[in-house]
Amino acid sequence: MSRFNRFALLALLLLGITACTSKPVLNISSSVPPAAAKSQDDMRRAILTALQRRQWTIERADKGQILASITRRSHEAQISIPYTASSYSIRYRDSHNLGYSDGKIHRNYNKWVLNLDRSIQQELRSPSLPMPQ
């Protein structure tokens, strides 16, 4: 095997190992400026709208807590979102095929949660909160 082939094989192996690494599970806690959410119902509408826009499935939407999941190919993540008029959290509940172990999970889970958080923040900043369908 030539020197170039060995180097290419080693680089490919390192890239493969890096691509499969897991990251600590991201749990988000956000406070909202008082002007952003006028009531607990406004917060609920913002969260539900963001979940729908990001293609999460809403499993339950109780007062003060929403349960949701997302499925991408064969991967699934489940979260809970406790909320009040001025704050919300996105908490890991369960997952399938995301390699969860010892508080670590596939990095895509954290991307999905960060994107959802950004969408919730965006909904809270919008002038009028739409009613989800």
C-alpha positions as a Markdown table, in Angstrom:
| # | Residue | x | y | z |
|---|---|---|---|---|
| 1 | Met | 0.0 | 0.0 | 0.0 |
| 2 | Ser | 1.4 | 3.3 | -1.0 |
| 3 | Arg | 2.1 | 6.1 | 1.5 |
| 4 | Phe | -0.7 | 8.2 | 0.0 |
| 5 | Asn | -3.2 | 5.4 | 0.3 |
| 6 | Arg | -2.3 | 4.9 | 4.0 |
| 7 | Phe | -2.7 | 8.6 | 4.6 |
| 8 | Ala | -6.1 | 8.7 | 2.8 |
| 9 | Leu | -7.3 | 5.6 | 4.7 |
| 10 | Leu | -6.2 | 7.1 | 8.1 |
| 11 | Ala | -7.9 | 10.4 | 7.2 |
| 12 | Leu | -11.1 | 8.7 | 6.2 |
| 13 | Leu | -11.1 | 6.6 | 9.4 |
| 14 | Leu | -10.6 | 9.7 | 11.6 |
| 15 | Leu | -13.4 | 11.5 | 9.7 |
| 16 | Gly | -15.7 | 8.5 | 10.3 |
| 17 | Ile | -14.9 | 8.4 | 14.0 |
| 18 | Thr | -15.5 | 12.2 | 14.4 |
| 19 | Ala | -18.8 | 12.0 | 12.5 |
| 20 | Cys | -20.2 | 9.5 | 14.9 |
| 21 | Thr | -19.3 | 11.2 | 18.1 |
| 22 | Ser | -21.9 | 11.8 | 20.7 |
| 23 | Lys | -22.4 | 15.0 | 22.7 |
| 24 | Pro | -23.8 | 15.8 | 26.1 |
| 25 | Val | -27.6 | 16.0 | 26.0 |
| 26 | Leu | -28.7 | 19.6 | 25.7 |
| 27 | Asn | -31.5 | 20.7 | 28.0 |
| 28 | Ile | -32.5 | 24.3 | 27.5 |
| 29 | Ser | -34.0 | 26.7 | 30.0 |
| 30 | Ser | -35.1 | 30.0 | 28.6 |
| 31 | Ser | -36.5 | 33.1 | 30.3 |
| 32 | Val | -38.4 | 35.5 | 28.2 |
| 33 | Pro | -38.5 | 39.3 | 28.4 |
| 34 | Pro | -41.7 | 40.4 | 30.0 |
| 35 | Ala | -42.9 | 42.1 | 26.9 |
| 36 | Ala | -42.5 | 39.0 | 24.8 |
| 37 | Ala | -45.2 | 36.8 | 26.4 |
| 38 | Lys | -48.3 | 38.3 | 27.7 |
| 39 | Ser | -49.8 | 35.1 | 29.2 |
| 40 | Gln | -49.3 | 31.4 | 29.6 |
| 41 | Asp | -51.6 | 31.0 | 26.6 |
| 42 | Asp | -49.3 | 33.2 | 24.5 |
| 43 | Met | -46.3 | 31.0 | 25.5 |
| 44 | Arg | -48.3 | 27.8 | 24.7 |
| 45 | Arg | -49.2 | 29.1 | 21.3 |
| 46 | Ala | -45.6 | 30.2 | 20.5 |
| 47 | Ile | -44.3 | 26.7 | 21.5 |
| 48 | Leu | -47.0 | 24.8 | 19.6 |
| 49 | Thr | -46.4 | 26.9 | 16.5 |
| 50 | Ala | -42.7 | 26.4 | 16.7 |
| 51 | Leu | -43.1 | 22.7 | 17.1 |
| 52 | Gln | -45.3 | 22.5 | 14.0 |
| 53 | Arg | -43.0 | 24.6 | 11.9 |
| 54 | Arg | -40.0 | 22.4 | 12.9 |
| 55 | Gln | -42.1 | 19.3 | 12.1 |
| 56 | Trp | -42.2 | 17.9 | 15.7 |
| 57 | Thr | -45.2 | 15.7 | 16.5 |
| 58 | Ile | -47.2 | 17.1 | 19.5 |
| 59 | Glu | -48.2 | 14.1 | 21.7 |
| 60 | Arg | -49.9 | 16.0 | 24.5 |
| 61 | Ala | -50.4 | 19.7 | 25.2 |
| 62 | Asp | -51.5 | 20.1 | 28.9 |
| 63 | Lys | -51.6 | 23.4 | 30.6 |
| 64 | Gly | -48.0 | 24.1 | 31.7 |
| 65 | Gln | -46.4 | 21.2 | 29.8 |
| 66 | Ile | -46.2 | 19.9 | 26.2 |
| 67 | Leu | -44.9 | 16.5 | 25.2 |
| 68 | Ala | -43.5 | 16.2 | 21.6 |
| 69 | Ser | -41.4 | 13.9 | 19.5 |
| 70 | Ile | -39.5 | 14.1 | 16.2 |
| 71 | Thr | -38.7 | 11.3 | 13.8 |
| 72 | Arg | -36.0 | 11.5 | 11.1 |
| 73 | Arg | -35.4 | 8.4 | 9.1 |
| 74 | Ser | -35.0 | 5.7 | 11.8 |
| 75 | His | -34.1 | 8.2 | 14.6 |
| 76 | Glu | -36.6 | 9.4 | 17.1 |
| 77 | Ala | -36.4 | 11.8 | 20.0 |
| 78 | Gln | -39.0 | 12.7 | 22.7 |
| 79 | Ile | -39.0 | 15.9 | 24.7 |
| 80 | Ser | -41.1 | 17.6 | 27.4 |
| 81 | Ile | -41.5 | 21.3 | 27.5 |
| 82 | Pro | -42.7 | 22.7 | 30.8 |
| 83 | Tyr | -43.6 | 26.4 | 30.5 |
| 84 | Thr | -45.0 | 29.4 | 32.3 |
| 85 | Ala | -45.9 | 32.9 | 31.0 |
| 86 | Ser | -42.3 | 34.0 | 31.3 |
| 87 | Ser | -40.1 | 30.8 | 30.8 |
| 88 | Tyr | -39.9 | 27.4 | 29.2 |
| 89 | Ser | -37.5 | 24.5 | 29.2 |
| 90 | Ile | -36.8 | 21.8 | 26.6 |
| 91 | Arg | -36.0 | 18.5 | 28.4 |
| 92 | Tyr | -34.9 | 15.2 | 27.0 |
| 93 | Arg | -37.4 | 12.4 | 27.7 |
| 94 | Asp | -36.3 | 9.4 | 25.5 |
| 95 | Ser | -34.9 | 8.5 | 22.1 |
| 96 | His | -34.5 | 5.6 | 19.7 |
| 97 | Asn | -31.4 | 5.0 | 17.5 |
| 98 | Leu | -29.6 | 8.1 | 18.7 |
| 99 | Gly | -27.1 | 6.3 | 20.8 |
| 100 | Tyr | -28.1 | 7.8 | 24.2 |
| 101 | Ser | -25.8 | 6.6 | 27.0 |
| 102 | Asp | -24.6 | 8.2 | 30.2 |
| 103 | Gly | -26.0 | 11.6 | 29.4 |
| 104 | Lys | -24.6 | 11.7 | 25.8 |
| 105 | Ile | -26.5 | 11.5 | 22.6 |
| 106 | His | -26.0 | 11.8 | 18.8 |
| 107 | Arg | -25.2 | 15.4 | 18.0 |
| 108 | Asn | -28.3 | 15.7 | 15.7 |
| 109 | Tyr | -30.5 | 15.7 | 18.8 |
| 110 | Asn | -28.8 | 18.9 | 20.0 |
| 111 | Lys | -29.2 | 20.5 | 16.6 |
| 112 | Trp | -33.0 | 19.7 | 16.6 |
| 113 | Val | -33.4 | 21.1 | 20.1 |
| 114 | Leu | -31.4 | 24.3 | 19.3 |
| 115 | Asn | -33.4 | 24.9 | 16.1 |
| 116 | Leu | -36.7 | 24.4 | 18.1 |
| 117 | Asp | -35.5 | 26.9 | 20.7 |
| 118 | Arg | -34.7 | 29.4 | 18.1 |
| 119 | Ser | -38.1 | 29.0 | 16.5 |
| 120 | Ile | -39.8 | 29.4 | 19.9 |
| 121 | Gln | -37.8 | 32.6 | 20.5 |
| 122 | Gln | -38.8 | 33.8 | 17.0 |
| 123 | Glu | -42.5 | 33.2 | 17.7 |
| 124 | Leu | -42.3 | 35.0 | 20.9 |
| 125 | Arg | -40.8 | 38.1 | 19.2 |
| 126 | Ser | -43.4 | 38.1 | 16.5 |
| 127 | Pro | -46.0 | 40.9 | 16.9 |
| 128 | Ser | -49.0 | 38.6 | 16.9 |
| 129 | Leu | -48.9 | 35.0 | 17.9 |
| 130 | Pro | -50.8 | 32.8 | 15.4 |
| 131 | Met | -53.1 | 30.1 | 16.7 |
| 132 | Pro | -51.8 | 26.6 | 15.8 |
| 133 | Gln | -54.1 | 24.3 | 13.9 |
